[in-house]
Amino acid sequence: MLQDSTTGWSEPTATALLVLADGTVIEGYGIGAEGQRAGEVCFNTAMTGYEEIMTDPSYAGQIITFTFPHIGNVGVNDEDIESVNAASANGATGVVLHADVTEPANWRATRHLDAWLKARGIVGITGVDTRALTALIRDKGMQNAVIAHAPDGKFDVEALKRDAAALPSMVGLDLTPGVSTTQRIDWTEATWDLDTGYGVSGAPKYHIVALDFGVKRNILRLFAGRDCKVTVAPGNSSVEDILALKPDGVFLSNGPGDPAATGQWSLPLISELVERRVPTFGICLGHQMLALAVGAKTVKMRQGHHGANHPVQDLATKKVEVVSMNHGFAVDRESLPANVRETHVSLFDGSNCGIALTDKPAFSVQHHPEASPGPRDSHYLFDRFLEMIDAEKARAA
């Protein structure tokens, strides 16, 4: 409420709107870029790592609602961006926040979140009851929406409703061409240290080719920090292109959109690599596409999994890991063929979170074990992949 000496109390003017496909209109105050953006609204329960989340290419085509109220309080910096192309706005299209963004209070901060959002073209809205919006998503599922920011508070609400209602479903959308690299990249950056910053990979013991469907930087860093030469290749590379690089193993990256849609052009490559016994490790979208490549199916989830606090059980060790997740599709466990073993399950809803082939050196997980942001419980999976490579080399010797 604002107090005027002559008119008394008055409501402040809303300068941003979130308009859902079902016609729901949520008012708030705009931050970041002006104009309007469209996407599927999801909620993320992470308490830290908002910059990494918003620059995760897996969020392309989505508007993120943060359930944690204080977002932006530690500012942003150039080191915590997760998309490989740091200058490209290939993550979330919009962001929904509860509290106003404060001035940054962190020694690593180089910019205010508002200025950073403007630079990346991300539209934001604050002052929203994000708990109520989260409850709505849980009740009705993830909806498409338009998020709009106009400093003068003037909106054509009916037009925004029509725009939101006309947006295509995420089902059937292949969003990877907009986030994948178009040329090979030799990746050398290793993990971060408080005293020295990011390291550099040393003498390589393994050569990992990462098929980029929207890969995150910290995945590549964890490989580089494990004596790996890392080559990032476009997701639409040919079998001949990949085999010519003579990889010890191939990594299938995370990414956005419907895995079945991306699979229409990517599955022949993945199937051929698996058939040739090239050790293969997939994460998130890569997990889903490995499953599709061996004959399983994927399904759209009602509200998806987005957060850094999801419990997952490794069925082999019975260990429960707290992990980072970001996905709106899942592998249908009932469709897994006989030569595929389920390795991990979500303890939230029992959905599939990992598979391993029993007759080929290939496995994958639904969660993001690189933990950027999130817990580091699943870092062992990178070691498991390198052990698989060693075992396959010994078998072939």
C-alpha positions in Angstrom: 0.0 0.0 0.0 1.2 3.6 -0.8 0.2 6.6 1.2 -0.6 9.9 -0.6 -1.0 13.1 1.5 -4.1 14.1 -0.4 -5.9 10.9 -1.4 -4.9 8.7 1.4 -4.0 5.0 0.9 -3.9 3.6 -2.6 -3.0 0.3 -4.2 0.3 0.3 -6.1 0.0 -0.3 -9.8 0.8 -3.8 -11.0 3.6 -3.7 -13.5 3.7 -7.4 -14.3 1.2 -10.2 -15.0 1.4 -13.9 -15.2 -1.5 -15.2 -17.3 -2.1 -18.9 -17.3 -3.7 -20.9 -20.1 -6.8 -21.5 -18.0 -7.4 -17.8 -17.8 -6.0 -17.2 -14.3 -4.4 -13.8 -14.0 -1.7 -13.1 -11.3 -0.6 -9.6 -10.7 2.8 -8.5 -9.4 5.7 -6.1 -10.0 8.0 -6.4 -12.9 11.7 -7.0 -12.9 14.2 -7.9 -15.6 13.3 -7.5 -19.3 10.2 -5.7 -20.4 7.7 -7.1 -22.9 6.3 -10.6 -22.7 7.5 -14.2 -22.8 5.8 -17.5 -23.0 6.5 -20.9 -21.5 5.3 -23.8 -19.4 5.1 -22.8 -15.7 6.8 -25.1 -13.3 7.9 -24.7 -9.6 11.4 -25.3 -8.2 12.0 -26.1 -4.6 15.7 -25.3 -4.4 16.8 -22.8 -1.7 20.1 -21.9 -3.5 21.5 -21.8 -6.9 19.0 -19.6 -8.7 21.5 -18.4 -11.3 22.5 -22.0 -12.2 18.9 -23.0 -12.4 17.9 -20.1 -14.7 20.8 -20.8 -17.1 20.2 -24.5 -17.2 19.3 -25.2 -20.9 16.9 -27.9 -19.7 14.6 -25.0 -18.7 14.3 -23.7 -22.2 10.6 -22.9 -22.9 9.7 -22.7 -19.2 8.8 -20.1 -16.6 10.2 -21.0 -13.2 8.3 -20.3 -10.0 10.7 -20.4 -7.0 9.1 -21.6 -3.9 11.9 -20.2 -1.7 11.0 -16.6 -1.1 14.4 -14.8 -1.1 15.8 -15.0 -4.7 18.5 -12.6 -5.8 19.8 -11.8 -2.4 23.4 -12.9 -3.2 23.4 -11.3 -6.7 24.9 -13.0 -9.7 28.3 -13.5 -11.2 29.9 -14.7 -14.4 31.2 -17.9 -12.8 27.9 -19.6 -11.9 26.3 -19.6 -15.4 25.6 -23.2 -16.4 24.9 -22.9 -20.2 28.0 -23.6 -22.3 27.4 -20.4 -24.3 27.5 -18.0 -21.4 26.2 -15.1 -23.4 23.3 -16.9 -24.9 19.8 -16.6 -23.3 19.0 -20.3 -23.7 17.6 -21.1 -20.3 14.3 -20.1 -18.6 12.1 -17.5 -20.4 10.6 -16.1 -17.2 10.8 -16.2 -13.4 8.2 -15.8 -10.7 9.3 -14.6 -7.3 7.6 -13.9 -3.9 9.8 -11.2 -2.3 11.3 -8.1 -3.9 14.9 -8.5 -4.9 17.3 -7.0 -2.4 20.7 -5.5 -3.1 23.3 -8.4 -3.4 25.0 -9.3 -0.2 27.8 -11.7 -1.3 31.5 -11.1 -2.0 31.3 -13.0 -5.3 28.4 -10.8 -6.7 29.2 -8.7 -9.7 25.7 -7.6 -10.6 22.2 -7.1 -9.3 19.7 -9.8 -10.4 17.4 -7.3 -12.1 20.2 -6.0 -14.4 21.2 -9.6 -15.1 17.7 -10.6 -16.1 17.4 -7.6 -18.4 20.7 -8.5 -20.1 19.5 -12.1 -20.7 16.0 -11.1 -21.8 14.3 -12.9 -18.9 11.0 -11.4 -17.8 10.4 -11.5 -14.0 7.5 -10.9 -11.7 7.7 -10.3 -7.9 5.1 -10.0 -5.2 3.4 -13.3 -6.0 2.1 -15.8 -3.6 4.3 -18.6 -4.9 3.0 -21.1 -2.5 -0.5 -20.6 -3.8 0.8 -20.9 -7.4 2.7 -24.1 -6.5 -0.5 -25.5 -5.1 -2.4 -24.7 -8.3 0.3 -26.4 -10.4 0.0 -29.5 -8.1 -3.8 -29.5 -8.5 -4.0 -28.8 -12.2 -0.6 -29.8 -13.5 2.0 -27.6 -15.3 0.2 -25.0 -17.6 1.4 -22.8 -20.4 1.4 -19.1 -19.6 2.5 -15.7 -20.7 4.5 -13.5 -18.4 4.4 -9.8 -19.2 6.3 -6.7 -17.8 5.2 -3.2 -18.5 6.5 -0.4 -16.3 3.4 1.8 -17.0 1.1 -1.0 -15.9 -0.9 -1.1 -19.1 -1.8 -4.6 -20.4 -4.2 -6.0 -22.9 -5.3 -8.8 -20.5 -7.7 -10.4 -23.0 -5.0 -10.6 -25.6 -2.6 -12.2 -23.1 -5.3 -14.7 -22.2 -5.6 -15.6 -25.9 -1.9 -15.9 -26.3 -1.5 -18.2 -23.3 -4.4 -20.4 -24.4 -3.0 -20.8 -27.9 0.5 -21.9 -26.8 1.4 -25.5 -28.0 1.8 -28.3 -25.4 5.3 -29.3 -24.3 4.4 -32.7 -25.6 5.8 -33.1 -29.1 8.2 -30.1 -28.8 11.8 -30.6 -29.8 13.6 -27.7 -28.1 17.2 -29.0 -28.3 18.1 -27.3 -31.6 17.9 -23.9 -29.8 20.3 -24.9 -27.0 22.8 -27.4 -28.5 26.2 -26.3 -29.8 26.6 -26.2 -33.6 30.3 -27.0 -33.6 32.7 -29.1 -31.6 34.2 -27.7 -28.4 37.4 -28.9 -26.7 36.5 -28.5 -23.0 39.3 -28.0 -20.4 37.7 -26.2 -17.5 37.7 -28.4 -14.3 35.9 -28.0 -11.0 35.9 -24.8 -8.8 38.1 -24.2 -5.8 37.7 -21.5 -3.2 41.3 -20.3 -3.4 42.0 -20.7 -7.1 38.7 -20.7 -9.0 38.1 -23.1 -11.8 40.9 -25.6 -12.5 42.2 -26.9 -15.9 42.2 -30.6 -16.9 45.5 -32.4 -16.8 47.0 -35.2 -18.8 44.0 -37.2 -20.1 43.4 -40.8 -19.4 40.0 -41.0 -21.1 38.4 -39.3 -24.0 34.8 -38.5 -23.4 32.6 -37.2 -26.3 29.6 -35.3 -24.8 26.6 -35.2 -27.2 25.2 -31.7 -26.4 21.4 -31.6 -26.2 21.7 -28.7 -23.7 24.6 -29.7 -21.5 25.5 -28.0 -18.3 29.0 -26.7 -17.6 29.5 -28.5 -14.3 28.9 -31.9 -15.9 31.8 -31.2 -18.2 33.9 -29.9 -15.4 33.5 -33.1 -13.4 34.7 -35.1 -16.4 37.6 -32.7 -17.0 38.5 -33.0 -13.3 38.7 -36.8 -13.6 41.6 -37.0 -16.1 39.3 -36.8 -19.1 39.8 -35.1 -22.4 36.3 -33.8 -23.2 35.0 -33.0 -26.6 31.5 -31.5 -26.8 29.8 -32.4 -30.1 26.5 -31.3 -31.6 23.6 -33.5 -30.7 22.9 -34.0 -34.4 26.3 -35.4 -35.1 26.5 -38.5 -37.3 27.8 -41.9 -36.2 30.8 -41.5 -38.4 31.6 -38.1 -36.9 31.5 -39.5 -33.3 33.4 -42.7 -34.1 36.1 -40.7 -35.9 36.9 -39.0 -32.6 37.7 -42.5 -31.2 36.0 -41.9 -27.8 36.5 -44.1 -24.8 32.9 -43.2 -23.9 30.0 -41.1 -25.0 27.9 -38.9 -22.7 24.3 -38.1 -23.5 23.5 -34.7 -21.9 20.6 -33.1 -20.3 18.3 -30.9 -22.3 14.8 -29.5 -22.7 11.5 -30.5 -24.4 9.9 -33.8 -25.2 12.4 -36.7 -25.5 10.2 -38.5 -28.0 10.3 -35.5 -30.3 14.1 -35.2 -30.0 14.4 -38.9 -30.4 12.9 -38.7 -33.9 16.4 -37.7 -35.2 18.7 -38.6 -32.3 17.8 -42.3 -31.6 19.5 -43.8 -34.7 22.8 -42.4 -33.5 22.3 -43.5 -29.9 21.2 -47.0 -30.9 24.2 -47.4 -33.1 26.7 -46.3 -30.4 25.1 -48.8 -28.0 25.1 -51.6 -30.5 28.8 -51.0 -31.2 29.4 -51.3 -27.4 30.7 -47.7 -27.0 30.4 -47.1 -23.2 27.4 -44.7 -22.8 26.2 -42.6 -19.9 23.1 -40.4 -20.0 21.7 -37.8 -17.7 18.1 -36.3 -17.7 17.1 -36.0 -21.3 20.0 -38.3 -22.2 18.5 -40.8 -19.8 15.2 -40.7 -21.5 16.6 -40.9 -25.0 18.8 -43.9 -24.0 15.6 -45.6 -22.8 13.8 -44.8 -26.0 16.7 -46.0 -28.0 16.5 -49.5 -26.5 12.7 -49.7 -26.9 11.2 -48.2 -23.8 8.7 -45.3 -23.7 8.5 -41.9 -22.0 5.4 -40.1 -20.5 4.6 -36.5 -19.6 4.5 -35.9 -15.9 1.8 -33.9 -14.1 4.0 -31.5 -12.3 7.5 -32.8 -13.0 10.4 -32.8 -10.7 12.3 -29.5 -10.2 14.5 -28.9 -7.2 17.7 -29.8 -5.3 16.2 -31.8 -2.5 14.7 -35.0 -4.2 15.3 -38.4 -2.5 16.4 -41.1 -4.9 17.3 -44.7 -4.0 20.1 -46.6 -5.8 18.5 -50.1 -5.9 21.9 -51.9 -6.1 23.3 -50.4 -2.9 20.0 -49.4 -1.2 21.6 -46.0 -0.6 19.3 -43.0 -0.5 20.7 -40.0 -2.2 19.4 -36.4 -2.1 19.7 -35.1 -5.6 19.0 -32.2 -8.0 16.2 -32.8 -10.6 14.7 -30.9 -13.5 12.4 -32.8 -15.8 8.8 -32.9 -17.0 8.9 -36.3 -18.7 9.8 -39.7 -17.2 10.7 -43.1 -18.4 7.8 -45.5 -18.2 9.2 -48.4 -16.1 6.4 -50.8 -17.4 7.8 -50.4 -20.9 11.4 -51.4 -20.1 12.6 -54.3 -22.2 14.0 -57.5 -20.7 17.6 -56.4 -21.2 17.2 -53.2 -19.2 17.5 -53.1 -15.4 16.0 -50.3 -13.3 18.7 -48.9 -11.1 17.2 -45.8 -9.3 13.7 -44.7 -8.2 12.3 -41.5 -6.8 11.2 -41.8 -3.2 8.7 -39.0 -3.8 6.5 -40.8 -6.3 8.2 -44.0 -7.2 9.0 -42.9 -10.8 11.9 -44.3 -12.7 15.2 -42.5 -12.1 17.8 -44.8 -13.6 18.4 -47.7 -16.0 21.3 -50.0 -17.0 21.6 -52.4 -19.9 22.4 -55.9 -18.9 24.0 -56.8 -22.3 25.8 -53.6 -23.3 28.0 -51.0 -21.4 25.4 -48.3 -21.0 23.5 -46.7 -18.1 21.7 -43.5 -17.3 20.0 -41.5 -14.5 17.1 -39.1 -14.5 18.6 -36.7 -11.9 21.5 -34.2 -12.3 24.4 -35.8 -10.4 26.8 -33.0 -11.1 25.1 -31.0 -8.3 25.1 -27.5 -9.8 23.1 -26.6 -7.8 22.4 -29.3 -5.3 23.9 -32.0 -3.1 27.0 -34.0 -4.2 25.6 -37.4 -3.2 25.7 -38.7 -6.8 29.1 -37.7 -7.9 30.1 -41.4 -7.8 28.2 -41.9 -11.0 31.0 -40.3 -13.0 33.5 -42.7 -11.4 31.1 -45.6 -12.2 31.1 -44.5 -15.8 34.9 -44.5 -16.0 35.0 -47.9 -14.3 32.7 -49.1 -17.0 35.0 -47.8 -19.7 37.9 -49.7 -18.0 35.9 -52.9 -17.8 34.9 -52.6 -21.5 38.6 -52.0 -22.5 39.6 -55.1 -20.5 36.9 -57.2 -22.1 37.9 -56.1 -25.6 41.6 -56.7 -25.0 
